[in-house]
Amino acid sequence: MSSRLCFTIRYLQPFFHGRGDAGRPEWPPSPFRLFQALVAAAAARWNERVALDRSVAAFRWFEELQDPEIIAPDGRASRAGYRTYVPDNVGDVVARSWSREGIKEIADVRVEKDVHPTYINGDAVHYVYRIAGNGQAHVGLLTEAAQSLTHLGWGIDMVVGDATIITDEQACQLKGDRWLPVARNSGTALRTPCKGCLDELMSKHEAFLNRLSRDCAGNEFFSPVPPLSRFRSVNYGRAMDPEPRCWTAFTLLKPDASARRAFNTARRTRDVAGMVRHAVAEAAKQQGWSSDEINVFVHGKTPDGSRPASGHNSPDRFLYLPLPTINRALNRVESIRRVLIAAPSHCGQRVAWLRRALAGAELHGDQNEPVALLTVLPSTDWVLRQYYKQSMTWSTVTPVILPIHEGYKPESAGKWIRMAFEQAGYASELIARSKIEWRRVGFRPGVDLASRYCPPKNLENKPRYQVRVSFPHCIPGPVVVGSGRFRGFGVFASESTDDE
């Protein structure tokens, strides 16, 4: 029978300074960081400063456990931070100045260091591992090591640690955001221990102790300590976060490719989405897709094409999202000059095919005349980034069409808007913790009254609202909800002003 081993780390101050890959702020602290801290704590507890002995078997068992579930409070990286001044390692320069009776002081030779901690809205971080019965013998030693922890992160990130065996029910009662390994190329990359990492840690410690040496002539040499490489990088995501979509984007050009082609957002959103969908259907037909596949994945209908699929039962399909331009200088929403096509994350191969198939394709109007040309849009495009980057606050550039069939009352709009988010794949827990505002007028310059947008014909009688949502933490785009989300309605753009 399996049980759970829970390491609990309580921070004595509400901040964390640890950094992940490329020096980016890390939250939550990685399982490998916990492993390193436990090894150091064990060495200190049993005074094994040169080499571990007593706890080696326990750590060899621990490094082969499955990746843990992490329950952590909300952590937000500081933008302002603070500055410290660190003395530079130039004692020889100062000493020479003293020998010449100079006035140079070592305090005058210092380096500025800007620090951006992660502020924690809570104190306890839990690492929950599933263990089998044969690991019970090691739990005692690991618990003693956890109780000897003094910091996790930088040396100023002081903590109190503990470990205990808990049940599944007790694990579910732990408070905080639940971070789980995700099988996708997204989320937060965290380092986790693997087989052999303990040996590498001990080898690195030995190399550190012997970094200075002398030859037979008495000359001193420095041997650099090699960096750690024996670990795995695992993507973690919050359990309540939506499954990210894969996507590709195109610029709309005039048919002769002389300039960009612009379409009025309020009047032509549905038309641009329809033309793009038709171009995708033609490309799929040429590629040899079956009529069932085209009906379901391209048109969003039942396999026989007799009726549309919608709501929670909607199958995998493309979303056609015309993107209004956001004027960077004026923060104003303008005409459509770009289009984004998205699909569920596991449909990456189809999106990659679509990127190739639509490059240089023409869009045709009602009279089958060419009205625009598609060209691949790089992800570095600033306007495009406002639709896919991570952000806490989003607002609509096209109104959300409520998923209402009958019995609508204006005072119940909030309930239906939250249902629209849930139907689009957002967890009810996430929506419950989010602030949602709605009204008829837009939340940013250039966004028109919701009633002035021309929706798809089958959705003309459904109510429409402009919406702003503030999630409890950053969520990646594209964010699109509502009954018209497959045809360019209910598209949100980030309200974040940073250019990172």
Order of alpha helices (4+ residues) and beta strands (2+ residues): beta-beta-alpha-alpha-beta-beta-beta-alpha-beta-beta-beta-alpha-beta-alpha-beta-beta-alpha-beta-beta-beta-beta-alpha-beta-beta-alpha-beta-beta-alpha-beta-beta-alpha-alpha-beta-beta-beta
